[in-house]
Amino acid sequence: MFFRMFRGKKQRLSLLVDDGMIYGEDLGPLKSKMSQEFSVKWLGPVHIFAGIKFTWNEHGVQLDQKMYVEKLGKKYANLIDDIPAPSIPLNEVLLPDGKGEGDALLEDKEQYRTVVGSLLFATRITIPEVMFSVNQCCRFFNAPRRSHYEAALRILKYVVVNKDDLTICYTRNCTHKGVVALSDSEFAGIDLEYRRSFFGYVIYLAGGPVVWAAKQLPFATRGVGQAEFVALSYAAEDVLAVRNVLKHIQVIDHVKEPSIICGDNTAAIGTAKGEMSGKRMKHLEMSYHLVRDYVLGKEVEVTYVKTQVQIADIFTKALPRVLFQRFAKMLRGNPN
C-alpha cells in the first residue's frame, strides 16, 4: 500500500501480486505515468479484486466470495450433496481421539487438508464467522479422523448453502469514525490436554470487520482474568497496526481519538487501565503488558461490554444456534 500527495490531492495505491487498485483525486497523471513504466490494463471501477466481489450502493460497499464458494460447491458436490443443510457450522468440540473407538484415522490425509485449506482461505478473507470451526479442523492436519473430516464437510456445506448471505458490509456514514475492536477468551475451554485457553478478536472500521483472529494461547493461564488480559494485548497489537496503516495513507479522521477495545472481564480491563495492582498478572511476559502503555499513550481505550453482545465470543467456542446466528449477523457489518 502506497500513498502520495500530488498537487495537494491524496492518492493511494494498493497492490497484491499483479493486481492493483488506485483511489483518490486527479488520478489521470498517475495512470499515465504507470502506463509508461509498466504494462498495465485499466479495468475501470473495481468490481472484482483478487477473487473478491465488490458491490457498491448508496450506503457503502459489500464484499463477498460467492464465486469462490460456488467453485468449492461444484468441486466437492459428490461429498456434501447428501449432508443436511446445517444451521451452524460446528455444534460440538473436536477432540484428538475423535469420537472414541471406531473413529478411525483417515487414510487420505491430503483430501482432508485440501478441504480445510480451501475453507481457511475463505474465512480469512470474507467469512469470519466460521474461523473458529475451521481452526478446530486445522488442529488435526497430522492425524485427522473420520469425525474431523465429517466436521470439515459440514462447515463446507454451511458455507455453500449460505453463500448469498456471507457478505461483509462497510458504511459510508458510520456512526463511529474510529477503529473499534472486541476481544474475548474462553478459559481452558476445549484443550483438555494442556488446558490452554482460546481467544479471539475482531477489529472494525467503517462499520465492518477489517481484522479478525481466533487462536489458542501459547501457554496455560491461572484464571479467566489472565486469559482475557492476554487476549486484550493481542487485540491491541493489531489495533495499533491498523492505526499505523491509516496514518501512513493519511486517513487521519479515523485515528484522531483513541481506538476502543471492548472486553467483558472487569479484572482484565482494570489491569489494562492500571486501576488494579495486577498481582495475578505480574508473571506474564512483559510484552503482554504493552496494552497498558497503549492506554497511557491514548492510542487505545479499553471499555466494558456485556457478554450478551460480545461478538468476539464467536471466535472462542461453538455457540448455540440462536446466539451464533445473531453474532454472525452483527459480525458481518455495523456492530453499533
Helices and strands as residue ranges (DSSP letters): E 2-6, E 9-16, E 19-24, H 28-37, E 48-49, E 52-56, E 60-64, H 66-75, H 77-80, H 109-125, G 128-130, H 131-138, H 146-161, E 167-171, E 180-186, E 198-205, E 208-216, H 224-248, G 252-255, E 259-263, H 266-273, G 286-289, H 290-296, E 300-304, G 307-309, G 311-315, H 321-331
